[in-house]
Amino acid sequence: MQFKCMSKGFRTTAACYLLEAGDNLTVLTNSTVAQVLFTGKQATGIRTVDGREFYAKRDVILSGGAINSPQLLMLSGVGPADELKKHGIPVVHELIDVGKHLQDHVFSGVTLIQKPGTNDRMTYETNPETQLAARAQHTKDKTGILNSLYCSVPMGWLKNDAILSSKEFGALDNHTKKRLLQPSVPTVELLTVSCHVTTKV
């Protein structure tokens, strides 16, 4: 499986979903959310750290990632009651698993240095004229070496059954083992990053 984060000279990010957004969308920057506001047990709005409040006509969608989402829920009174009470947070709704079971994403880096003549990358890296030409081409029509060599990230998610019989797998808790045994959960993730080591031009 491969993932390329560059298309036609533009990086693909979450911002691509805003390109065709309707006129009824307002994006607020520098507006960190401090708390989800509830009416009873129904989320009805949010309060920012600077005290502003915004209320929803229909739904409140919380999408803060694996760390900020449970943090915000607990700050808003949703989570393990004993943990909330310990910090003086009134309990809106007790959910004992909020803030639990975070999985560490272990990463091991490998550096590959290729022999001279293996490819023409270093010819480009050490030639100011070639670099200027590549920049001009990319500025003109978003094509060329800058659109391919430095802006793609090949990735792979693999299953390796040998890991399931390893000593490290055996030492995991049952919850983690059960998750890793699911057919859609990889045991190995490969990520290839092409670093830019250009000279000054």
C-alpha positions in Angstrom: 0.0 0.0 0.0 1.3 3.4 -0.9 0.3 6.9 0.1 1.4 10.0 -1.8 0.9 13.3 -0.1 1.6 15.3 -3.2 -0.6 15.8 -6.2 -0.2 18.3 -9.1 2.3 20.2 -7.1 0.2 20.6 -3.9 0.5 18.8 -0.6 -2.6 16.9 0.5 -3.7 17.9 4.0 -6.9 18.1 5.9 -7.3 21.6 4.4 -8.3 19.9 1.1 -11.7 19.3 2.6 -12.2 23.1 2.8 -11.8 23.7 -0.9 -15.4 23.1 -1.7 -16.8 24.2 1.7 -20.1 26.1 1.7 -20.6 29.7 2.6 -22.0 28.7 6.0 -18.5 27.5 7.2 -16.5 29.8 9.5 -13.0 28.7 10.5 -11.6 30.3 13.7 -7.8 30.2 14.3 -6.1 30.7 17.6 -9.3 29.6 19.3 -8.3 26.8 21.6 -11.3 25.0 23.1 -11.3 24.8 26.9 -14.6 23.0 27.6 -17.6 21.3 25.9 -20.8 22.9 27.2 -23.7 20.6 28.2 -27.4 21.0 28.8 -28.0 18.0 31.0 -26.0 15.3 29.2 -26.4 16.8 25.7 -23.4 18.7 24.3 -24.7 22.1 23.1 -21.6 24.2 22.5 -18.0 25.0 23.5 -16.1 27.6 25.5 -12.7 28.8 24.4 -9.7 29.5 26.7 -10.4 33.2 26.3 -14.0 32.8 27.5 -15.9 33.0 24.2 -18.9 30.6 23.8 -20.3 29.1 20.7 -23.5 27.1 20.6 -24.7 24.4 18.1 -28.1 24.3 16.4 -27.8 20.5 16.0 -24.5 18.7 16.8 -21.2 19.3 18.5 -18.4 17.3 16.8 -15.3 16.7 18.9 -12.3 15.8 16.8 -9.1 16.6 18.8 -7.1 13.4 18.2 -6.1 10.6 20.6 -4.8 12.9 23.3 -6.8 16.2 23.1 -10.2 14.6 22.7 -10.2 12.6 25.9 -8.5 15.5 27.7 -11.2 17.9 26.6 -14.0 15.4 27.6 -12.5 15.0 31.0 -12.1 18.8 31.5 -15.8 19.0 30.5 -16.9 16.4 33.1 -17.0 13.3 31.0 -14.8 10.5 32.2 -13.9 8.3 35.2 -15.7 9.9 38.2 -12.9 9.3 40.7 -10.4 11.0 38.4 -12.7 14.0 37.7 -13.5 14.5 41.4 -9.8 14.4 42.3 -9.3 17.5 40.2 -12.5 19.2 41.3 -14.3 18.7 38.0 -18.1 18.3 38.3 -19.2 14.9 36.8 -21.5 15.4 33.8 -21.4 11.8 32.7 -19.3 8.9 33.9 -17.4 7.0 31.2 -14.7 5.0 32.9 -12.6 4.4 29.7 -12.1 8.0 28.7 -8.4 8.8 28.9 -7.4 5.1 29.1 -5.9 2.6 26.7 -3.7 5.0 24.8 -1.4 3.0 22.4 2.2 4.0 22.1 3.3 4.3 18.5 6.9 3.0 18.6 9.2 4.3 15.9 12.6 3.1 14.8 14.6 5.1 12.3 16.9 3.7 9.7 19.2 5.8 7.5 20.3 4.6 4.1 23.3 6.3 2.5 23.6 5.3 -1.2 26.9 4.9 -3.0 27.9 7.6 -5.5 26.4 6.9 -8.9 23.5 4.9 -7.6 21.1 7.6 -8.7 21.3 11.2 -9.9 20.0 12.8 -6.7 23.4 14.0 -5.5 24.0 15.4 -9.0 21.0 17.6 -8.4 21.8 18.3 -4.8 25.3 19.6 -5.5 24.5 21.6 -8.7 23.1 25.1 -8.0 22.1 25.6 -11.6 20.1 22.4 -11.7 18.4 23.4 -8.5 17.4 26.8 -9.9 16.1 25.1 -13.0 14.0 22.7 -10.9 12.6 25.5 -8.8 11.7 27.5 -12.0 10.0 24.4 -13.5 8.0 23.8 -10.3 6.9 27.4 -10.1 5.8 27.3 -13.7 3.7 24.1 -13.8 4.2 22.2 -10.5 6.2 19.4 -12.3 9.7 18.1 -12.1 12.0 16.7 -9.4 10.7 19.0 -6.6 7.2 17.4 -7.2 8.4 13.9 -6.9 11.7 13.4 -5.1 10.9 15.5 -2.0 7.1 15.5 -1.8 6.0 11.9 -1.8 5.9 9.5 1.2 5.7 5.8 0.3 4.1 3.9 3.1 3.3 0.3 3.8 1.2 -1.4 6.5 2.1 -5.1 6.8 1.2 -8.2 8.8 4.1 -10.3 10.0 3.0 -13.5 11.9 6.5 -13.9 13.3 5.8 -10.9 15.6 2.8 -12.7 17.1 5.0 -15.5 18.4 7.7 -13.1 19.8 8.6 -12.7 23.4 7.6 -9.0 23.2 4.1 -9.9 21.9 3.7 -12.4 24.7 4.5 -9.7 27.3 1.6 -7.4 26.1 -1.7 -7.1 28.0 -4.7 -9.0 26.6 -6.4 -5.9 25.4 -3.5 -5.0 23.1 -3.0 -8.6 21.9 -6.7 -8.8 20.9 -6.4 -5.6 18.9 -3.2 -6.7 17.1 -4.8 -10.0 16.2 -7.5 -8.3 14.2 -7.1 -8.9 10.5 -7.2 -5.1 9.7 -4.5 -4.1 12.2 -0.9 -4.1 10.9 2.0 -5.3 13.0 4.6 -3.4 10.9 4.4 0.1 9.4 7.0 1.3 6.9 7.4 5.0 6.2 10.0 6.3 3.7 11.0 9.9 3.9 13.3 11.5 1.4 15.2 14.2 3.2 16.2 17.4 1.4 19.9 18.0 1.8 20.2 20.8 -0.7 23.1 23.3 -1.0 22.5 27.0 -0.9 21.6 28.7 -4.1 
